[in-house]
């Protein structure tokens, strides 16, 4: 009995000692030793059980030992508020997380570089000549970057500059990885890319993967049936007697007449949807698809920020050779020679074509992982119906082009308010939800704005595309109101109608409009260059900005 009383007194003394500690415990280990003094470890636990009633009159105090703290913390009045606060904290975190995700989902995305400013399209042979040979070149573009930047342009779009023949405006490419000497060297291109990026601008370039030149190394190997190149193009047997070729079917070239041409080296006909000098690649061949992806990667590694892919609806043809249906069934088949006289159900927009385009997108995405280095993809879907054009945006969960180029305003020849309204509403109402629009009023294959609408509509139409939602795209010279050249005796082997909008840029009122110091330029400058030029336009802006003066 005396021993039990001594233990109780010991505990009481320890508790009283802790209470007078004023919240400061010098060494908790020493305190615990006091509680366990003279007893084995197990006996301390045994003592706390019977001693619990002795704590009923004691309130929590600062510095109490953990054995005492546990006696209070397990009580309902302390445990329940603690658990309520814990679950309220968990619920608050979950609510905040869900709210953050919802806000991000419904908030508009930040604009990327291809959405944040205008695109300026340049036909390089006509922009600026730096070496006095009468042809514009890459160094000439670099010389005028300050002017382009002054227009608040964010992206420069340079049309085809690959090594090629003069057929079809350089679209018959002999080497996709070489610069045509007319435009300079690869070093000139690399310098131009660096200069464009130094200005905070971006660069996109043309790429037509559907066909090559008949001078391309692939075609030369294919016509000789060399290794894997044997089937790089579309070859079929055909009859060729006395200089007359009987093609495998009635398929027609875009430029008219049969799209089959007999090759005497291979003794077969090859397929071409454009000129006979531009044989179509066989995209059913996976090796061809890989070659094109390697070309895309080549230019991306050079620093190109995006591509404009042209003529992609022609990438695949039906593997059967059935004739295409005539528009006029009563027409004698032998007289069907124009492209528009057939329905092109077997030679355009075939099943699998969009899969190939998406594979281009996937290749470009591999180079879009760095912040600020997104690679843009545009599709030139000219001639497609509005519903087929919209398919190039891709599917809800499968991205294709960032946008197909919208050239419907470029086709208008009358400045009718109704016609402009119809073009705008047609695009906006058919565009898939969440996609981005764009607007063009000119281009190398369309008549210039001034020649179509008249000088008085130039500023109005330029203002229109800059106020519509989406990316405005302007063609060089449209900002100053350049018009088509009127001459018809041109020293070029092209369709004259498509040359008229490619005349040299009018920089000032000096010889050749400041485009070149050569005695002869590849195309003549327009006769109005003395009054319609960049210097004159800048002078008018300067006069308009002078205070206290009224423009008459």
Secondary structure, 3 states (H helix, E strand, C coil): CHHHHHHHHHHHHHHHHHHCCCCCCCCHHHHHHHHHCCCCHHHHHHHHHHHHHHHCCCCCCCCCCHHHHHHHHCCHHHHHHHHHHHHHHHHHHHHHHHHHHHHHHHCCCCCCCCCCCEEEEECHHHCCCCCCCCCCCHHHHHHCHHHHHHCCEEEEEECCCEEECCHHHHCCEEEEEEECCCCCCHHHHHHHHHHHHHCCCEEEEEECCCECCCCCHHHHHHHCCCHHHHHCECEECCEEECCEEECCCCCECCCCCECEEEECCCCEEEECCCCCCCCEECCCCHHHHHHHHHHHHHHHHCCCCEEEEECHHHCCCCCCCCCCCECCCCCCHHHCCCHHHECCCCCCCCCCHHHHHHHHHHHHHCCCCCCCCCCEEEEECCCCCHHHHHHHHEECCEECCCEECCCCHHHCCCCCHHHHHHHHHHHHHHCCCCCCCEEECCCCCCCCHHHHHCHHHHHHHHHHHHHCCCEEEEECCHHHCCCCCCCCCCCCCCCHHHCCCCCCCCCCCCHHHHCCCCCCCCCCCCCCCCCCCHHHHHHHHHHHHCCCCCCC
